Structures are given as C-alpha cells and as structure tokens.
Amino acid sequence: MSLISRTKLLGLPSIYLLAGIFVVSPVISFPIGGNYVTMFTVFLLLIIGDLLRTLSNRYSSNRIVHYFFCWSFFGVISSLFGFLYFSDLPEFQKAAVSYLPKILIFCFILVLFLKQCSEVKVNNFGRGVLIGAIINMVAAFLDTTLFYSTGISYINKFFSGYIELNGEYSLGIYTNDGYFRSAGFNSDQACIGLYSAFIAAYSFYVKKPMLIIFSILGNIGAVSLVGVVSVFLVIILHIKDNIKVAVRFSLLAIIMALFLLNSNNEFISSISDPIRSRIEMKQNTANDNDNARAMYWKTFIPAVLNSPSSLILGTGYCTASYAYYSIGIKRVVKRPYDPEQTYFAYFFDIGLIGLMYMLLLYYNLYKSLRRIQFHLYKTNAGLYASYIEGTLISYLGYHYTLGASEMMMLICGIVISAIYQLKYT
C-alpha cells in the first residue's frame, strides 16, 4: 500500500501530511503585513490547535524524553549566558537569545504529542516529510536542467517576491565560475544534501534501491558534493543490513555518474560541467586556508582552548563563529553564524555538556527506532531512523541550527519510541 493511500486525505490527518510536506519546503509561503509566512507555520498552528483540542490526561515519558529536555535546558542556559557574555557585542548578544522561542516551542510541541500519542498523526507527518523531500529532489533537478536549456530559474522567478523581501539574491545560486545550483523549495543547497541522505537511508529500510535516483537527481541539481558523500556514507552504514541493496545502490550511482561526466551531449555536458568544476575546485583547495570546512577542523582545538567556558556552557545558538574569530582566523568575519560543521558549532553554542545530551538523545532514539523496525517489523520507525541518519551524517559538513524539519522529525521519532515502549512494557 502506498504512502498516500494509507493516509486519509480528508479531515485532520491531512493537516499532518501537508505540514510534513511544507516543513521541507519553507520557501512556499505567502505575503502578509510586509513579511512572508511559510505554509508550514500555518499548518503547525493547525496541528497545535488539534493537539490542544484532543489532549488526554496521560503523558508518556522515558529516558529519551529526559535527554531531549536536558539538551533543551542547556540550550536555554547557554543562550542566557551568551546574552551576558556578549554584553559589548550587540549583534552577538541578539543572536545568543534569538533561538530561545524556538527551543521553548519545540519543547511545547513534544509535550503535546506525548499527551496525545497518536501514531496515525505522527506517521502522517513523517510521510509528508518523505513526499516533500522527494518533491524537492525533483524540483532542484528540473530547476537546474531548465536553467541550462532556457537560461531561466523558474523557482527564482516564481518566488522573486520572497527573494527580494528576505534579502536572498536567489534561491538557486550562481557560482563564481558561472554555474547554477538549485536549492529546490529551500534557500540553502545544504537542505538538498540532508534530504538526499534521508531518502537513501530510507531506501534500505523499505528495500527499494531505486529511490536512490531521487537522491542522485537532487544532488545533481544542487551540485552538492557533501550530499553525495553523505549518501555514500549511508550506503557504507547499511552494507551489513542488506548487501544486495547496497551493491545495487552503488552500481546505479556509479553508472549515472559515469554517464553524466563522460557524455559528449551538449545539454548533458551543461549539467555535468558544474559537477566536474566543483570537484576540481574542492581538490585544489583541499589543503588551502580558503577551504572553510577544512579550516574549522584544523582550528577547532585552538578555538576550544581559547573558549574554556564551552566545556560547561556555550554562548547560545548561532554564535559559534566568535570562538573562531577570537583566535584571529582571517577567514571568519565578525558576525554571528554557525560554522559548516554542526558538531563543532553546537560545542560552542550549547557547551560540551549540552552537546553530550544531544548525542545521547540521538544515539538512544536511533537504537530504539532500529529495534522497533527490525524486531517488531514496523517500517514507520525506519522513516524516523532514516532521518536521524541523514541528519547526523550531514552534520559533518553542513550547519543546521535547530532546523524545523530536523526537530519535528526528532519529536515524531521520540513519540513513536514512547508509543511502542508503552505497548510492550
């Protein structure tokens, strides 16, 4: 039975499905009062209203829930500490507390879901995320191919008002060497890398290796090398689970890559040239100080030694750049942002203790979901385990700071774990 056919498309369950689709497509929004409101925000409010309307007296909790709230607690405390720490740096001070509302909202949503414990509603959201991720893969690929055939990015054109209001010069970006990279219905190509790893991981749980086609198409459209590496790390992770799927997966990817990179067709070359150019650029800057990702790895220890407070507390989300700036790294500008390595960023954002709680949360939740998937044969658990894999692997090369899709899928995974713990204990 297909994902959509198992979902009631009329009534409240469809709210969760559509929320899942829109959480991975934040650019789909509408103007109101001089700002753009995302469709996900609208459906999230409807979900909160539905959960409040159907609250029960029960509340399911376990060790995983405890880790989530401890992680959130250190996020709050670190934000407040950062507000004091950056007393003479207003821009950093503002950034330090900017994520406080998000932390509290996600905690509130988790409590509502745990008091509801509706497997149907949670799974409708998860299915929506999967459908939305696939839509984004196809959209990124089509946007890029149409750009090379018509000279127009139709996503950029259609969402020109959003781009102008939000200060983004484009959703699909033009590289220094004149090539184009689409982000689908997102403002950052990093999202395509995460979604491609998620889809690849899910294909192993449902044993459908052809799903890799969507991962490949998305990475071609976004020209995301980190996305490609993330997909292959997923394959390596699952070789033990299903070697046949892993081999088919790898062969399909290699055949498509060879076809793209060696074709003499003018149109196909226009698509493959950006990939070839980006590979060459990465090779040329692998040991260069201009390579930002390499620089964050090389200077992490000096940054830690210069910020000893991070061994206990961080300075708030989106302030990790200061730790690198303070040791005189010229590549880092003096403005608040998180480096393209989420683990390093979170170390300085919420401190070592907060980071450890986050890792304990992900580790224990992943184990629980895998157990539900393989011992109770519930494929819905594999959906959330897949997103965790995609998230944790992508964290190595991207910066995601409490992204809505990651947090909502994390919450859904926690609820599924809690539901099955109640059923079988």
N, C-alpha and C positions, 0 to 999 in steps of 0.2 A: 504494500500500500504506500502511495507517495506521501511526501511530507505534507503537501497541501490538502490531499484528500482526507488525511487524518485530522484535519483542523476544521472546526466549524467556522465557516466564513461569514456567518451572520451572527449577530449578537456580541456579547462581551468578549468571548475568546479571540475574536478577530482584532480587538484592540491590542492584545499582547503580540499577535503575529505582526501587525503593522508597526508597532513600536520597535520590534526586533529588526525589521527591515530598515526603518528610518534611523536607528541608533548608529548604523554603519554607513549612513548616507546623510551626514549633517548639513551638507550644502543645500539639500532640498528643504527650503524654508520659504517664508512669505514676509513681506514688509509690513510693519505696524509701528506707528509712532516714531518714525525715523530710525528704527532698528529692524533687524531680521530675526524672526522667531523660527526656530527649527521645528519641523513636523514632529521630531522625536519629543521635544518639550511638550507639545500639545498632547501627544499620546501618553507620555509619562504622567501628566496631570490626570488624565482619564484613568490610568492604572491606579494611581494613588487614591483617587476617588472611589474606585471599585473596591480596592482593598479595605479602605475605611468603612465602606458600606457593609462589607461582609465579614467584619472582624469576629473572631471567636475568642473564647476565654483561654484556649490552650496556647501554649508557647513552647516550641521545640528548640532545645539548645544542646550543644555538645562542645567538645574541646575545640573544634574547628571554628565555631562561632566565637568562642573565647579569644582565639588568636586574631580574628578579624577586629574585634573591639579593642584589643591591646594595640594592634597596628594603628587603628584609628586614633586611639588615645595619644600615642607618641606623635602622630601627625599633628594633633591639636596643640600639644605641649610644645613641640618644636616650632610651630607657627608663632606661638606667643613669645617664645624665647627669641626667635628671629626678629620679631617686632621690636624688642628691646635692644637686641644686638646691633641692628642696623639703624639706630636712632639718628645717626648723622647722614644716612643714605636713604632719602625718602622713597626712591624708586624701588630699592630692595625691600624697604620696610613695608611698602604697599603689597609687593609680591608675596612677602612672607605670610601674610594673613589672607591673601586672595583665595586660597583653596579651603579655608575654614567652612564656608557654606556647603561646598561640595562634600566634604568629609561628613558633616552632620546629616546632609540629605541622604547619602548612601547608607549611613547607619540607620536612619529612619525607615528607608525602603526595606532594608534587610529585616528589621523588626516586624514590619507589616507583612512581609512574605512569610516569615516564620510563624506568625499568628494565624495565617491563612493556610499555609502548607498545601496549596493546590498544585498537584503535579501537572494537571492539564494546562493551567495558565502559565506556569513556568516553562513547560515544554513548547507551548505555542510561541513564547518569546524566543526561545532558543532556535526553533525552526525558522522564525523570521530573520534572525541574525544570519543563519546559513544561507537563506534565499537572498538576503541583502548583500552578503559577501560575494556570492556568485554574480549577482547583477553588477556589482562594482567591478569585478574582473572583466566582464564582457564590455562594460561601458568604457573602462580605461583602454582596452584594446581597440574598440571601434573608434574612440575619440582620436587615438594616435594614428590609426590607419586612414581615417577620413582626413586628418590634418595633412598627411603626406599626399593624398590624392586630390584634395580640394584647396589646401592652404588655409583651412579654417578649423579652429577647435570649436565644435558646436556646443560643447559643455561650457566653455568660457563665454561663448556668445550668448547662450541662453541665460546664464547666471551672471551676466555683466553687472547687474544692479547690486548683487551680493558682493561681487569683487570690489566694486567702487566704494561701497559703504564700509566694508571691512578692511580696506587698505591693502587687500591682496591684489598684486598686479595680474595674477592669473591663477586658476586652479590647476590647469596644466601649465607647466613651466617651460621656458626656453633656456637651454643650456648655453654656456659660453661659446661652444662650437656650433651653435645654430640648430641644435636638435630639439625635439619636443618630448616631454614626459607628462603623461596624463595621470591625474590622481583619482579618476572616476568621479564619484559624487562626494569627494573629500577635498580638503585644502592642502593635504600633505601626502606625497607618494609613499611615505612610511606606512600609512594605513593599508595600502595595497600589499606591501610586504607581509604585514601581520595576517591579513585575510588569506593570502595565498598559503601561508604556513598552516593556518587553521583548516582550510579546505583539504590540504594534503594530508594532514593528520587524521581528519575525519574519514577520508577515503579508506584508511587502514581499518578503522573500526567497523565500517559497513562493507568492507572488502569490495570496493568499486574503484579500481585504479584509474579508470577513465576520467575520474574527477580531477586528475592532475592537469588535464587540458585547461581547465579554468584557471588553475594556479599559474600555468605557463603563460596563458594569454594575458593575465593581469600583469605579470612581471615584464612581459614584452611591452605592454602599453606604458607602464611606469618606468621602464628601464631601471629596475630595481635589482642591483646585484646582491644587496643584503637579503632581499626577498628570495632570490634564487638560492643563496647559501642556506637560508632558514629552511627552505623546502628540502634540500638535501640532508640537512641535519635531522629533520623529521624522518626521512627515509632510513637513515642510519639508526635512529632510535627505535624504529619498528621492524628492523630486519629480523630480530629474534621472534617477534609475534607472527609475522607472515612473510616468509622469504619470497614466496611466489609473487605476492603483490609488490614487494619492494623491487624485485627484478623487473617486473613489467613497468613499474613506475619509472625506474631509472632508464630503461631502454627507450620508452616513449619520450622522455625528456631529452635524451641524447640525440635521438633521431630528429626531433623537432629543432634542436639547437644546431645540428649539422646542416640541416636543410636551410635554415634561416641564414646562417653565417657563410654558406658556400654557394648560395643561389646567385645566378647571373641575371635573374629577372630584375628589371629596373625598380618596379614597385616593391618587391620583397627586399631588395637591397636598401631602399629608402627606410625600411623598418629595421633591418639588421645593422645598418651602419651606426646608429646611435649606441647599440649594444656593444659593438666592436670598439667604438671610440671610448666608451665608458670603461671597458675592460683595460684598454691601453692606458687610460688616464690613471686608473687605480694602480696599475703596475708601476707607472712612472713615479707615483707619489707614495708608494708603499713605505719607504724609509725617509720620507720627506717631512719636514716640520709643517708643511702646508696641509698634510693629511690630518684633519681634525680628530677622526676616530683614533688613529694611532697615537696622537698627542695625548688624548685623555688617558689612554692606558699607560703610556710612558711616564706621565707626571702624576699619576694617582697617589703613589706613596708620598712624594714631597708635599702634595696638597693636603693629605691626611695629617702629616707631621706639623703642618702649618695651621691646622684647624683641629686641635686636640679635643675640643668640646664635642666634636662629631662622634667621638667614641661613646658618648652618652646621649646627647641631644643634637638634632640638626637645627637648621635655621629656617625651616619652612619650605614647602614645595616651590619649585621653580626658582630657587636661589643658589643652586649648586655651582653656578658659573663663578660666583665670588671666590670660592675656595681655590679655583684655578687662576683667576685674575690676581688674587692676593700674593701668589708666588711669582708674579712677573711674566706670565705666559703672554707673549705679544699677540698670539693668535686669538686670545679671548678678549672680547670687548667688555667694557664695564657697564653691563646691563643684566637684569635678571633673566636667566633661562636655564634649562636643564641640558647637560651635555648629551651627545648621541650614544649614550651607554646608560641605560636606566638604572642598573645596579649601582654604578658609581654615583649617579645623580641622587638616588634615594639615600645613599650613605650620608651625603652631606645635607639632604633635605630633612630627613627624619632621624638621623643618627644610627649608629650601629645596632642599638637595641631595637629600634623601630624596624630596621631592615631585617633583623633576625626573626621578629614576629611575622613579618610579611612572608619570609621564606618558609617558616614553619607552617603558616596558613596554606600556602600553595602546595607544599610537599604533602601534608596530611590530607588535604582535599583531593589532590591528584590520586593518592593511594586509595582513598575511599571510593572515588568515582571509577577507577580501574577495577576495583573489587566488585562493585555493583555491575559493571559492564560484563566482566568475564565469568563471574560466579553466579550472578542472578540473571544474566543474559538480557540486561536492559540497555538497549542501544542508545536510549536518550542520555544515559550517563556518559557515553562516549562522546556525545556532542560537546559537553562542557569540559571533559578531559582534553579534547582536541583543542579547544580554545585556550586552555591553560598552557598546553604545549606550545602553540603558536605564539602566545604572549611571552612566555619565559625565554624562548629561543630568540624571538625578535628583540627582546630587551637587550641582548648583547650588542646590537648595532644600531638601535633607534632609541629615541627618547619619547616615552609615553608617560604623561603625568596625570594619573587618575583619569584616564580616558573613559568616557561614558560606556563604550561597548565592553571594554575590559572589566570595568567594575560591575556592570549589570550581569554579564555572563558569570563573573565570580560569584555574585549574590545568588544567581539561579543555581549554580553548582552546589553552593552551600545548602540551599533549600532541598535539592534532590538528595544530597547526602543525609540531611536530617530526616527526611521523609522515610528513607529506607532503613535508617537506624531505628526509627520508631516501629516500623513494621516487623523487624527481625530481631529485636531485643526485648 
